[in-house]
């Protein structure tokens, strides 16, 4: 029997996020004034990210917790409720939705700015993420990440 990829179950998709990731991030700050320095509005950087997924017990209100740890030690926790609710550190509230083809959309608002992130997998060890920040109809910022899972090979 062949497993469907990407997973169509939200807990299985979030469990696929667990691991160590090498990330290439591109960010575009569309609210940055254009001037002589044409590079001020965009940046690309490489980084590492470690994520853990802790599934909640079956039958409860929670789906589980996704914890992300950056190389500088910064930790972000996202708590996923079974009903589509999302809570981030600092009391930020939002929603999650599993869309077709295994795309996970996360949305939340803070300070009048709406943030939307879409996560999907091209392969089990290749994850893609897009990020948008909007204020009303205005697009303030955008980003794209391609992330490769760090895999250790077994000793011969």
Phi and psi in radians as a Rosetta constraint file:
Dihedral C 1 N 2 CA 2 C 2 CIRCULARHARMONIC -1.715 0.35
Dihedral N 2 CA 2 C 2 N 3 CIRCULARHARMONIC 2.319 0.35
Dihedral C 2 N 3 CA 3 C 3 CIRCULARHARMONIC -1.330 0.35
Dihedral N 3 CA 3 C 3 N 4 CIRCULARHARMONIC 2.513 0.35
Dihedral C 3 N 4 CA 4 C 4 CIRCULARHARMONIC -1.316 0.35
Dihedral N 4 CA 4 C 4 N 5 CIRCULARHARMONIC 2.331 0.35
Dihedral C 4 N 5 CA 5 C 5 CIRCULARHARMONIC -2.197 0.35
Dihedral N 5 CA 5 C 5 N 6 CIRCULARHARMONIC 2.368 0.35
Dihedral C 5 N 6 CA 6 C 6 CIRCULARHARMONIC -1.322 0.35
Dihedral N 6 CA 6 C 6 N 7 CIRCULARHARMONIC 2.833 0.35
Dihedral C 6 N 7 CA 7 C 7 CIRCULARHARMONIC -1.012 0.35
Dihedral N 7 CA 7 C 7 N 8 CIRCULARHARMONIC 2.485 0.35
Dihedral C 7 N 8 CA 8 C 8 CIRCULARHARMONIC -1.726 0.35
Dihedral N 8 CA 8 C 8 N 9 CIRCULARHARMONIC -0.037 0.35
Dihedral C 8 N 9 CA 9 C 9 CIRCULARHARMONIC -1.698 0.35
Dihedral N 9 CA 9 C 9 N 10 CIRCULARHARMONIC 2.247 0.35
Dihedral C 9 N 10 CA 10 C 10 CIRCULARHARMONIC -1.029 0.35
Dihedral N 10 CA 10 C 10 N 11 CIRCULARHARMONIC -0.702 0.35
Dihedral C 10 N 11 CA 11 C 11 CIRCULARHARMONIC -1.137 0.35
Dihedral N 11 CA 11 C 11 N 12 CIRCULARHARMONIC -0.680 0.35
Dihedral C 11 N 12 CA 12 C 12 CIRCULARHARMONIC -1.179 0.35
Dihedral N 12 CA 12 C 12 N 13 CIRCULARHARMONIC -0.675 0.35
Dihedral C 12 N 13 CA 13 C 13 CIRCULARHARMONIC -1.160 0.35
Dihedral N 13 CA 13 C 13 N 14 CIRCULARHARMONIC -0.734 0.35
Dihedral C 13 N 14 CA 14 C 14 CIRCULARHARMONIC -1.182 0.35
Dihedral N 14 CA 14 C 14 N 15 CIRCULARHARMONIC -0.618 0.35
Dihedral C 14 N 15 CA 15 C 15 CIRCULARHARMONIC -1.118 0.35
Dihedral N 15 CA 15 C 15 N 16 CIRCULARHARMONIC -0.543 0.35
Dihedral C 15 N 16 CA 16 C 16 CIRCULARHARMONIC -1.173 0.35
Dihedral N 16 CA 16 C 16 N 17 CIRCULARHARMONIC -0.366 0.35
Dihedral C 16 N 17 CA 17 C 17 CIRCULARHARMONIC -1.271 0.35
Dihedral N 17 CA 17 C 17 N 18 CIRCULARHARMONIC -0.377 0.35
Dihedral C 17 N 18 CA 18 C 18 CIRCULARHARMONIC -1.122 0.35
Dihedral N 18 CA 18 C 18 N 19 CIRCULARHARMONIC 2.390 0.35
Dihedral C 18 N 19 CA 19 C 19 CIRCULARHARMONIC 2.475 0.35
Dihedral N 19 CA 19 C 19 N 20 CIRCULARHARMONIC -3.029 0.35
Dihedral C 19 N 20 CA 20 C 20 CIRCULARHARMONIC -1.813 0.35
Dihedral N 20 CA 20 C 20 N 21 CIRCULARHARMONIC 2.253 0.35
Dihedral C 20 N 21 CA 21 C 21 CIRCULARHARMONIC -2.123 0.35
Dihedral N 21 CA 21 C 21 N 22 CIRCULARHARMONIC 2.377 0.35
Dihedral C 21 N 22 CA 22 C 22 CIRCULARHARMONIC -1.673 0.35
Dihedral N 22 CA 22 C 22 N 23 CIRCULARHARMONIC 2.193 0.35
Dihedral C 22 N 23 CA 23 C 23 CIRCULARHARMONIC -2.140 0.35
Dihedral N 23 CA 23 C 23 N 24 CIRCULARHARMONIC 2.418 0.35
Dihedral C 23 N 24 CA 24 C 24 CIRCULARHARMONIC -2.011 0.35
Dihedral N 24 CA 24 C 24 N 25 CIRCULARHARMONIC 2.024 0.35
Dihedral C 24 N 25 CA 25 C 25 CIRCULARHARMONIC -1.991 0.35
Dihedral N 25 CA 25 C 25 N 26 CIRCULARHARMONIC 2.365 0.35
Dihedral C 25 N 26 CA 26 C 26 CIRCULARHARMONIC -2.080 0.35
Dihedral N 26 CA 26 C 26 N 27 CIRCULARHARMONIC 2.284 0.35
Dihedral C 26 N 27 CA 27 C 27 CIRCULARHARMONIC -2.178 0.35
Dihedral N 27 CA 27 C 27 N 28 CIRCULARHARMONIC 2.476 0.35
Dihedral C 27 N 28 CA 28 C 28 CIRCULARHARMONIC -2.250 0.35
Dihedral N 28 CA 28 C 28 N 29 CIRCULARHARMONIC 2.041 0.35
Dihedral C 28 N 29 CA 29 C 29 CIRCULARHARMONIC -1.740 0.35
Dihedral N 29 CA 29 C 29 N 30 CIRCULARHARMONIC 1.682 0.35
Dihedral C 29 N 30 CA 30 C 30 CIRCULARHARMONIC -1.361 0.35
Dihedral N 30 CA 30 C 30 N 31 CIRCULARHARMONIC -0.171 0.35
Dihedral C 30 N 31 CA 31 C 31 CIRCULARHARMONIC -1.553 0.35
Dihedral N 31 CA 31 C 31 N 32 CIRCULARHARMONIC -0.082 0.35
Dihedral C 31 N 32 CA 32 C 32 CIRCULARHARMONIC -1.274 0.35
Dihedral N 32 CA 32 C 32 N 33 CIRCULARHARMONIC 2.251 0.35
Dihedral C 32 N 33 CA 33 C 33 CIRCULARHARMONIC -1.128 0.35
Dihedral N 33 CA 33 C 33 N 34 CIRCULARHARMONIC 2.419 0.35
Dihedral C 33 N 34 CA 34 C 34 CIRCULARHARMONIC -1.389 0.35
Dihedral N 34 CA 34 C 34 N 35 CIRCULARHARMONIC 2.362 0.35
Dihedral C 34 N 35 CA 35 C 35 CIRCULARHARMONIC -2.598 0.35
Dihedral N 35 CA 35 C 35 N 36 CIRCULARHARMONIC -2.664 0.35
Dihedral C 35 N 36 CA 36 C 36 CIRCULARHARMONIC -1.155 0.35
Dihedral N 36 CA 36 C 36 N 37 CIRCULARHARMONIC -0.576 0.35
Dihedral C 36 N 37 CA 37 C 37 CIRCULARHARMONIC -1.538 0.35
Dihedral N 37 CA 37 C 37 N 38 CIRCULARHARMONIC 1.638 0.35
Dihedral C 37 N 38 CA 38 C 38 CIRCULARHARMONIC -1.186 0.35
Dihedral N 38 CA 38 C 38 N 39 CIRCULARHARMONIC -0.266 0.35
Dihedral C 38 N 39 CA 39 C 39 CIRCULARHARMONIC -1.569 0.35
Dihedral N 39 CA 39 C 39 N 40 CIRCULARHARMONIC -0.045 0.35
Dihedral C 39 N 40 CA 40 C 40 CIRCULARHARMONIC -1.166 0.35
Dihedral N 40 CA 40 C 40 N 41 CIRCULARHARMONIC -0.380 0.35
Dihedral C 40 N 41 CA 41 C 41 CIRCULARHARMONIC -1.618 0.35
Dihedral N 41 CA 41 C 41 N 42 CIRCULARHARMONIC -0.084 0.35
Dihedral C 41 N 42 CA 42 C 42 CIRCULARHARMONIC -2.509 0.35
Dihedral N 42 CA 42 C 42 N 43 CIRCULARHARMONIC 2.728 0.35
Dihedral C 42 N 43 CA 43 C 43 CIRCULARHARMONIC -2.669 0.35
Dihedral N 43 CA 43 C 43 N 44 CIRCULARHARMONIC 2.582 0.35
Dihedral C 43 N 44 CA 44 C 44 CIRCULARHARMONIC -2.247 0.35
Dihedral N 44 CA 44 C 44 N 45 CIRCULARHARMONIC 2.458 0.35
Dihedral C 44 N 45 CA 45 C 45 CIRCULARHARMONIC -2.631 0.35
Dihedral N 45 CA 45 C 45 N 46 CIRCULARHARMONIC 2.687 0.35
Dihedral C 45 N 46 CA 46 C 46 CIRCULARHARMONIC -1.786 0.35
Dihedral N 46 CA 46 C 46 N 47 CIRCULARHARMONIC 2.672 0.35
Dihedral C 46 N 47 CA 47 C 47 CIRCULARHARMONIC -2.895 0.35
Dihedral N 47 CA 47 C 47 N 48 CIRCULARHARMONIC 3.079 0.35
Dihedral C 47 N 48 CA 48 C 48 CIRCULARHARMONIC -2.148 0.35
Dihedral N 48 CA 48 C 48 N 49 CIRCULARHARMONIC 2.596 0.35
Dihedral C 48 N 49 CA 49 C 49 CIRCULARHARMONIC -2.486 0.35
Dihedral N 49 CA 49 C 49 N 50 CIRCULARHARMONIC 2.348 0.35
Dihedral C 49 N 50 CA 50 C 50 CIRCULARHARMONIC -2.013 0.35
Dihedral N 50 CA 50 C 50 N 51 CIRCULARHARMONIC 2.253 0.35
Dihedral C 50 N 51 CA 51 C 51 CIRCULARHARMONIC -2.192 0.35
Dihedral N 51 CA 51 C 51 N 52 CIRCULARHARMONIC 2.498 0.35
Dihedral C 51 N 52 CA 52 C 52 CIRCULARHARMONIC -2.200 0.35
Dihedral N 52 CA 52 C 52 N 53 CIRCULARHARMONIC 2.522 0.35
Dihedral C 52 N 53 CA 53 C 53 CIRCULARHARMONIC -2.056 0.35
Dihedral N 53 CA 53 C 53 N 54 CIRCULARHARMONIC 2.182 0.35
Dihedral C 53 N 54 CA 54 C 54 CIRCULARHARMONIC -2.019 0.35
Dihedral N 54 CA 54 C 54 N 55 CIRCULARHARMONIC 1.876 0.35
Dihedral C 54 N 55 CA 55 C 55 CIRCULARHARMONIC -1.285 0.35
Dihedral N 55 CA 55 C 55 N 56 CIRCULARHARMONIC 2.499 0.35
Dihedral C 55 N 56 CA 56 C 56 CIRCULARHARMONIC -1.433 0.35
Dihedral N 56 CA 56 C 56 N 57 CIRCULARHARMONIC 2.873 0.35
Dihedral C 56 N 57 CA 57 C 57 CIRCULARHARMONIC -1.143 0.35
Dihedral N 57 CA 57 C 57 N 58 CIRCULARHARMONIC 2.510 0.35
Dihedral C 57 N 58 CA 58 C 58 CIRCULARHARMONIC -1.042 0.35
Dihedral N 58 CA 58 C 58 N 59 CIRCULARHARMONIC 2.498 0.35
Dihedral C 58 N 59 CA 59 C 59 CIRCULARHARMONIC 1.576 0.35
Dihedral N 59 CA 59 C 59 N 60 CIRCULARHARMONIC -0.198 0.35
Dihedral C 59 N 60 CA 60 C 60 CIRCULARHARMONIC -1.503 0.35
Dihedral N 60 CA 60 C 60 N 61 CIRCULARHARMONIC -3.137 0.35
Dihedral C 60 N 61 CA 61 C 61 CIRCULARHARMONIC -1.332 0.35
Dihedral N 61 CA 61 C 61 N 62 CIRCULARHARMONIC -0.446 0.35
Dihedral C 61 N 62 CA 62 C 62 CIRCULARHARMONIC -1.621 0.35
Dihedral N 62 CA 62 C 62 N 63 CIRCULARHARMONIC 2.547 0.35
Dihedral C 62 N 63 CA 63 C 63 CIRCULARHARMONIC -1.543 0.35
Dihedral N 63 CA 63 C 63 N 64 CIRCULARHARMONIC -0.737 0.35
Dihedral C 63 N 64 CA 64 C 64 CIRCULARHARMONIC 2.776 0.35
Dihedral N 64 CA 64 C 64 N 65 CIRCULARHARMONIC -3.003 0.35
Dihedral C 64 N 65 CA 65 C 65 CIRCULARHARMONIC -2.230 0.35
Dihedral N 65 CA 65 C 65 N 66 CIRCULARHARMONIC 2.242 0.35
Dihedral C 65 N 66 CA 66 C 66 CIRCULARHARMONIC -1.834 0.35
Dihedral N 66 CA 66 C 66 N 67 CIRCULARHARMONIC 2.108 0.35
Dihedral C 66 N 67 CA 67 C 67 CIRCULARHARMONIC -1.987 0.35
Dihedral N 67 CA 67 C 67 N 68 CIRCULARHARMONIC 2.261 0.35
Dihedral C 67 N 68 CA 68 C 68 CIRCULARHARMONIC -2.007 0.35
Dihedral N 68 CA 68 C 68 N 69 CIRCULARHARMONIC 2.315 0.35
Dihedral C 68 N 69 CA 69 C 69 CIRCULARHARMONIC -2.166 0.35
Dihedral N 69 CA 69 C 69 N 70 CIRCULARHARMONIC 2.076 0.35
Dihedral C 69 N 70 CA 70 C 70 CIRCULARHARMONIC -1.458 0.35
Dihedral N 70 CA 70 C 70 N 71 CIRCULARHARMONIC 2.839 0.35
Dihedral C 70 N 71 CA 71 C 71 CIRCULARHARMONIC -1.022 0.35
Dihedral N 71 CA 71 C 71 N 72 CIRCULARHARMONIC -0.486 0.35
Dihedral C 71 N 72 CA 72 C 72 CIRCULARHARMONIC -1.394 0.35
Dihedral N 72 CA 72 C 72 N 73 CIRCULARHARMONIC 0.033 0.35
Dihedral C 72 N 73 CA 73 C 73 CIRCULARHARMONIC 1.649 0.35
Dihedral N 73 CA 73 C 73 N 74 CIRCULARHARMONIC -0.122 0.35
Dihedral C 73 N 74 CA 74 C 74 CIRCULARHARMONIC -1.103 0.35
Dihedral N 74 CA 74 C 74 N 75 CIRCULARHARMONIC 2.293 0.35
Dihedral C 74 N 75 CA 75 C 75 CIRCULARHARMONIC -2.080 0.35
Dihedral N 75 CA 75 C 75 N 76 CIRCULARHARMONIC 2.309 0.35
Dihedral C 75 N 76 CA 76 C 76 CIRCULARHARMONIC -2.141 0.35
Dihedral N 76 CA 76 C 76 N 77 CIRCULARHARMONIC 2.263 0.35
Dihedral C 76 N 77 CA 77 C 77 CIRCULARHARMONIC -1.976 0.35
Dihedral N 77 CA 77 C 77 N 78 CIRCULARHARMONIC 2.287 0.35
Dihedral C 77 N 78 CA 78 C 78 CIRCULARHARMONIC -2.035 0.35
Dihedral N 78 CA 78 C 78 N 79 CIRCULARHARMONIC 2.156 0.35
Dihedral C 78 N 79 CA 79 C 79 CIRCULARHARMONIC -1.792 0.35
Dihedral N 79 CA 79 C 79 N 80 CIRCULARHARMONIC 2.102 0.35
Dihedral C 79 N 80 CA 80 C 80 CIRCULARHARMONIC -1.768 0.35
Dihedral N 80 CA 80 C 80 N 81 CIRCULARHARMONIC 2.163 0.35
Dihedral C 80 N 81 CA 81 C 81 CIRCULARHARMONIC -1.632 0.35
Dihedral N 81 CA 81 C 81 N 82 CIRCULARHARMONIC 2.639 0.35
Dihedral C 81 N 82 CA 82 C 82 CIRCULARHARMONIC -1.093 0.35
Dihedral N 82 CA 82 C 82 N 83 CIRCULARHARMONIC -0.466 0.35
Dihedral C 82 N 83 CA 83 C 83 CIRCULARHARMONIC -1.463 0.35
Dihedral N 83 CA 83 C 83 N 84 CIRCULARHARMONIC 0.118 0.35
Dihedral C 83 N 84 CA 84 C 84 CIRCULARHARMONIC 1.698 0.35
Dihedral N 84 CA 84 C 84 N 85 CIRCULARHARMONIC 0.006 0.35
Dihedral C 84 N 85 CA 85 C 85 CIRCULARHARMONIC -1.347 0.35
Dihedral N 85 CA 85 C 85 N 86 CIRCULARHARMONIC 2.663 0.35
Dihedral C 85 N 86 CA 86 C 86 CIRCULARHARMONIC -2.423 0.35
Dihedral N 86 CA 86 C 86 N 87 CIRCULARHARMONIC 2.349 0.35
Dihedral C 86 N 87 CA 87 C 87 CIRCULARHARMONIC -2.270 0.35
Dihedral N 87 CA 87 C 87 N 88 CIRCULARHARMONIC 2.271 0.35
Dihedral C 87 N 88 CA 88 C 88 CIRCULARHARMONIC -1.934 0.35
Dihedral N 88 CA 88 C 88 N 89 CIRCULARHARMONIC 2.962 0.35
Dihedral C 88 N 89 CA 89 C 89 CIRCULARHARMONIC -0.948 0.35
Dihedral N 89 CA 89 C 89 N 90 CIRCULARHARMONIC 2.637 0.35
Dihedral C 89 N 90 CA 90 C 90 CIRCULARHARMONIC 1.368 0.35
Dihedral N 90 CA 90 C 90 N 91 CIRCULARHARMONIC 0.197 0.35
Dihedral C 90 N 91 CA 91 C 91 CIRCULARHARMONIC 1.392 0.35
Dihedral N 91 CA 91 C 91 N 92 CIRCULARHARMONIC 0.160 0.35
Dihedral C 91 N 92 CA 92 C 92 CIRCULARHARMONIC -1.176 0.35
Dihedral N 92 CA 92 C 92 N 93 CIRCULARHARMONIC 2.233 0.35
Dihedral C 92 N 93 CA 93 C 93 CIRCULARHARMONIC -1.858 0.35
Dihedral N 93 CA 93 C 93 N 94 CIRCULARHARMONIC 2.547 0.35
Dihedral C 93 N 94 CA 94 C 94 CIRCULARHARMONIC -2.800 0.35
Dihedral N 94 CA 94 C 94 N 95 CIRCULARHARMONIC -2.820 0.35
Dihedral C 94 N 95 CA 95 C 95 CIRCULARHARMONIC -2.381 0.35
Dihedral N 95 CA 95 C 95 N 96 CIRCULARHARMONIC 2.719 0.35
Dihedral C 95 N 96 CA 96 C 96 CIRCULARHARMONIC -2.229 0.35
Dihedral N 96 CA 96 C 96 N 97 CIRCULARHARMONIC 2.671 0.35
Dihedral C 96 N 97 CA 97 C 97 CIRCULARHARMONIC -2.594 0.35
Dihedral N 97 CA 97 C 97 N 98 CIRCULARHARMONIC 2.263 0.35
Dihedral C 97 N 98 CA 98 C 98 CIRCULARHARMONIC -1.588 0.35
Dihedral N 98 CA 98 C 98 N 99 CIRCULARHARMONIC 1.961 0.35
Dihedral C 98 N 99 CA 99 C 99 CIRCULARHARMONIC -1.638 0.35
Dihedral N 99 CA 99 C 99 N 100 CIRCULARHARMONIC 3.068 0.35
Dihedral C 99 N 100 CA 100 C 100 CIRCULARHARMONIC -0.986 0.35
Dihedral N 100 CA 100 C 100 N 101 CIRCULARHARMONIC 2.719 0.35
Dihedral C 100 N 101 CA 101 C 101 CIRCULARHARMONIC 1.063 0.35
Dihedral N 101 CA 101 C 101 N 102 CIRCULARHARMONIC 0.451 0.35
Dihedral C 101 N 102 CA 102 C 102 CIRCULARHARMONIC 1.250 0.35
Dihedral N 102 CA 102 C 102 N 103 CIRCULARHARMONIC 0.534 0.35
Dihedral C 102 N 103 CA 103 C 103 CIRCULARHARMONIC -1.622 0.35
Dihedral N 103 CA 103 C 103 N 104 CIRCULARHARMONIC 2.221 0.35
Dihedral C 103 N 104 CA 104 C 104 CIRCULARHARMONIC -1.812 0.35
Dihedral N 104 CA 104 C 104 N 105 CIRCULARHARMONIC 2.109 0.35
Dihedral C 104 N 105 CA 105 C 105 CIRCULARHARMONIC -1.876 0.35
Dihedral N 105 CA 105 C 105 N 106 CIRCULARHARMONIC 2.211 0.35
Dihedral C 105 N 106 CA 106 C 106 CIRCULARHARMONIC -1.962 0.35
Dihedral N 106 CA 106 C 106 N 107 CIRCULARHARMONIC 2.330 0.35
Dihedral C 106 N 107 CA 107 C 107 CIRCULARHARMONIC -2.390 0.35
Dihedral N 107 CA 107 C 107 N 108 CIRCULARHARMONIC 2.411 0.35
Dihedral C 107 N 108 CA 108 C 108 CIRCULARHARMONIC -2.766 0.35
Dihedral N 108 CA 108 C 108 N 109 CIRCULARHARMONIC 2.774 0.35
Dihedral C 108 N 109 CA 109 C 109 CIRCULARHARMONIC -2.148 0.35
Dihedral N 109 CA 109 C 109 N 110 CIRCULARHARMONIC 2.537 0.35
Dihedral C 109 N 110 CA 110 C 110 CIRCULARHARMONIC -2.684 0.35
Dihedral N 110 CA 110 C 110 N 111 CIRCULARHARMONIC 2.266 0.35
Dihedral C 110 N 111 CA 111 C 111 CIRCULARHARMONIC 1.072 0.35
Dihedral N 111 CA 111 C 111 N 112 CIRCULARHARMONIC 0.579 0.35
Dihedral C 111 N 112 CA 112 C 112 CIRCULARHARMONIC 1.396 0.35
Dihedral N 112 CA 112 C 112 N 113 CIRCULARHARMONIC 0.072 0.35
Dihedral C 112 N 113 CA 113 C 113 CIRCULARHARMONIC -1.965 0.35
Dihedral N 113 CA 113 C 113 N 114 CIRCULARHARMONIC 2.251 0.35
Dihedral C 113 N 114 CA 114 C 114 CIRCULARHARMONIC -1.642 0.35
Dihedral N 114 CA 114 C 114 N 115 CIRCULARHARMONIC 2.266 0.35
Dihedral C 114 N 115 CA 115 C 115 CIRCULARHARMONIC -1.953 0.35
Dihedral N 115 CA 115 C 115 N 116 CIRCULARHARMONIC 2.322 0.35
Dihedral C 115 N 116 CA 116 C 116 CIRCULARHARMONIC -2.287 0.35
Dihedral N 116 CA 116 C 116 N 117 CIRCULARHARMONIC 2.249 0.35
Dihedral C 116 N 117 CA 117 C 117 CIRCULARHARMONIC -2.224 0.35
Dihedral N 117 CA 117 C 117 N 118 CIRCULARHARMONIC 2.347 0.35
Dihedral C 117 N 118 CA 118 C 118 CIRCULARHARMONIC -2.054 0.35
Dihedral N 118 CA 118 C 118 N 119 CIRCULARHARMONIC 2.286 0.35
Dihedral C 118 N 119 CA 119 C 119 CIRCULARHARMONIC -2.096 0.35
Dihedral N 119 CA 119 C 119 N 120 CIRCULARHARMONIC 2.311 0.35
Dihedral C 119 N 120 CA 120 C 120 CIRCULARHARMONIC -2.621 0.35
Dihedral N 120 CA 120 C 120 N 121 CIRCULARHARMONIC 2.833 0.35
Dihedral C 120 N 121 CA 121 C 121 CIRCULARHARMONIC -2.007 0.35
Dihedral N 121 CA 121 C 121 N 122 CIRCULARHARMONIC 2.258 0.35
Dihedral C 121 N 122 CA 122 C 122 CIRCULARHARMONIC -1.465 0.35
Dihedral N 122 CA 122 C 122 N 123 CIRCULARHARMONIC -0.592 0.35
Dihedral C 122 N 123 CA 123 C 123 CIRCULARHARMONIC -2.582 0.35
Dihedral N 123 CA 123 C 123 N 124 CIRCULARHARMONIC 2.876 0.35
Dihedral C 123 N 124 CA 124 C 124 CIRCULARHARMONIC -0.998 0.35
Dihedral N 124 CA 124 C 124 N 125 CIRCULARHARMONIC -0.465 0.35
Dihedral C 124 N 125 CA 125 C 125 CIRCULARHARMONIC -1.924 0.35
Dihedral N 125 CA 125 C 125 N 126 CIRCULARHARMONIC 0.274 0.35
Dihedral C 125 N 126 CA 126 C 126 CIRCULARHARMONIC -2.315 0.35
Dihedral N 126 CA 126 C 126 N 127 CIRCULARHARMONIC 1.922 0.35
Dihedral C 126 N 127 CA 127 C 127 CIRCULARHARMONIC -1.961 0.35
Dihedral N 127 CA 127 C 127 N 128 CIRCULARHARMONIC 2.491 0.35
Dihedral C 127 N 128 CA 128 C 128 CIRCULARHARMONIC -2.147 0.35
Dihedral N 128 CA 128 C 128 N 129 CIRCULARHARMONIC 2.508 0.35
Dihedral C 128 N 129 CA 129 C 129 CIRCULARHARMONIC -2.426 0.35
Dihedral N 129 CA 129 C 129 N 130 CIRCULARHARMONIC 2.407 0.35
Dihedral C 129 N 130 CA 130 C 130 CIRCULARHARMONIC -2.119 0.35
Dihedral N 130 CA 130 C 130 N 131 CIRCULARHARMONIC 2.544 0.35
Dihedral C 130 N 131 CA 131 C 131 CIRCULARHARMONIC -2.315 0.35
Dihedral N 131 CA 131 C 131 N 132 CIRCULARHARMONIC 2.399 0.35
Dihedral C 131 N 132 CA 132 C 132 CIRCULARHARMONIC -2.330 0.35
Dihedral N 132 CA 132 C 132 N 133 CIRCULARHARMONIC 2.448 0.35
Dihedral C 132 N 133 CA 133 C 133 CIRCULARHARMONIC -2.162 0.35
Dihedral N 133 CA 133 C 133 N 134 CIRCULARHARMONIC 2.175 0.35
Dihedral C 133 N 134 CA 134 C 134 CIRCULARHARMONIC -2.218 0.35
Dihedral N 134 CA 134 C 134 N 135 CIRCULARHARMONIC 2.574 0.35
Dihedral C 134 N 135 CA 135 C 135 CIRCULARHARMONIC -2.185 0.35
Dihedral N 135 CA 135 C 135 N 136 CIRCULARHARMONIC 1.824 0.35
Dihedral C 135 N 136 CA 136 C 136 CIRCULARHARMONIC 1.148 0.35
Dihedral N 136 CA 136 C 136 N 137 CIRCULARHARMONIC -2.215 0.35
Dihedral C 136 N 137 CA 137 C 137 CIRCULARHARMONIC -1.562 0.35
Dihedral N 137 CA 137 C 137 N 138 CIRCULARHARMONIC -0.186 0.35
Dihedral C 137 N 138 CA 138 C 138 CIRCULARHARMONIC -1.422 0.35
Dihedral N 138 CA 138 C 138 N 139 CIRCULARHARMONIC 2.275 0.35
Dihedral C 138 N 139 CA 139 C 139 CIRCULARHARMONIC -1.511 0.35
Dihedral N 139 CA 139 C 139 N 140 CIRCULARHARMONIC 2.054 0.35
Dihedral C 139 N 140 CA 140 C 140 CIRCULARHARMONIC -1.598 0.35
Dihedral N 140 CA 140 C 140 N 141 CIRCULARHARMONIC -0.714 0.35
Dihedral C 140 N 141 CA 141 C 141 CIRCULARHARMONIC -2.672 0.35
Dihedral N 141 CA 141 C 141 N 142 CIRCULARHARMONIC 2.727 0.35
Dihedral C 141 N 142 CA 142 C 142 CIRCULARHARMONIC -2.529 0.35
Dihedral N 142 CA 142 C 142 N 143 CIRCULARHARMONIC 2.743 0.35
Dihedral C 142 N 143 CA 143 C 143 CIRCULARHARMONIC -2.714 0.35
Dihedral N 143 CA 143 C 143 N 144 CIRCULARHARMONIC 2.788 0.35
Dihedral C 143 N 144 CA 144 C 144 CIRCULARHARMONIC -2.502 0.35
Dihedral N 144 CA 144 C 144 N 145 CIRCULARHARMONIC 2.390 0.35
Dihedral C 144 N 145 CA 145 C 145 CIRCULARHARMONIC -2.239 0.35
Dihedral N 145 CA 145 C 145 N 146 CIRCULARHARMONIC 2.368 0.35
Dihedral C 145 N 146 CA 146 C 146 CIRCULARHARMONIC -2.016 0.35
Dihedral N 146 CA 146 C 146 N 147 CIRCULARHARMONIC 2.259 0.35
Dihedral C 146 N 147 CA 147 C 147 CIRCULARHARMONIC -2.273 0.35
Dihedral N 147 CA 147 C 147 N 148 CIRCULARHARMONIC 2.317 0.35
Dihedral C 147 N 148 CA 148 C 148 CIRCULARHARMONIC -1.977 0.35
Dihedral N 148 CA 148 C 148 N 149 CIRCULARHARMONIC 2.267 0.35
Dihedral C 148 N 149 CA 149 C 149 CIRCULARHARMONIC -1.208 0.35
Dihedral N 149 CA 149 C 149 N 150 CIRCULARHARMONIC 2.334 0.35
Dihedral C 149 N 150 CA 150 C 150 CIRCULARHARMONIC -1.358 0.35
Dihedral N 150 CA 150 C 150 N 151 CIRCULARHARMONIC 2.106 0.35
Dihedral C 150 N 151 CA 151 C 151 CIRCULARHARMONIC -2.058 0.35
Dihedral N 151 CA 151 C 151 N 152 CIRCULARHARMONIC 2.295 0.35
Dihedral C 151 N 152 CA 152 C 152 CIRCULARHARMONIC -1.712 0.35
Dihedral N 152 CA 152 C 152 N 153 CIRCULARHARMONIC 2.374 0.35
Dihedral C 152 N 153 CA 153 C 153 CIRCULARHARMONIC -1.512 0.35
Dihedral N 153 CA 153 C 153 N 154 CIRCULARHARMONIC 2.472 0.35
Dihedral C 153 N 154 CA 154 C 154 CIRCULARHARMONIC -1.172 0.35
Dihedral N 154 CA 154 C 154 N 155 CIRCULARHARMONIC 2.574 0.35
Dihedral C 154 N 155 CA 155 C 155 CIRCULARHARMONIC -1.145 0.35
Dihedral N 155 CA 155 C 155 N 156 CIRCULARHARMONIC 2.518 0.35
